Amino acid sequence: MSEETPDLHAVFPPFEDQKPSWEPGEGRLPEIHLYFGSLCNRECDFCVVFGSPRGWMAEVDEALLDGLMGLLHPQAQLKVYGGEPTL
């Protein structure tokens, strides 16, 4: 590294350091993306889920979430998407 080039590994670890610590095929998912709908009280131009007051929303109950948790590896990521999450 030259003096002019910052060491970005201090901020962004090399990709191989970010691999899951479990082996594929253990029967559990490493990640689930949940999309609950596009209902939102705003209509922002930059919205990546196209939320609006005219959007839709899916009700999610505890049994569904428990079932999804059973599919995930203990070190997995659960990512939630959709309109305004507090509506």
Rosetta blueprint (number, residue, H / E / L):
1 M L
2 S L
3 E L
4 E L
5 T L
6 P L
7 D L
8 L H
9 H H
10 A H
11 V L
12 F L
13 P L
14 P L
15 F H
16 E H
17 D H
18 Q H
19 K L
20 P L
21 S L
22 W L
23 E L
24 P L
25 G L
26 E L
27 G L
28 R L
29 L E
30 P E
31 E E
32 I E
33 H E
34 L E
35 Y E
36 F L
37 G E
38 S L
39 L E
40 C L
41 N L
42 R L
43 E L
44 C L
45 D L
46 F L
47 C L
48 V L
49 V L
50 F L
51 G L
52 S E
53 P L
54 R L
55 G L
56 W L
57 M E
58 A L
59 E L
60 V L
61 D L
62 E H
63 A H
64 L H
65 L H
66 D H
67 G H
68 L H
69 M H
70 G H
71 L H
72 L E
73 H E
74 P E
75 Q E
76 A E
77 Q E
78 L E
79 K E
80 V E
81 Y E
82 G L
83 G L
84 E L
85 P L
86 T L
87 L L
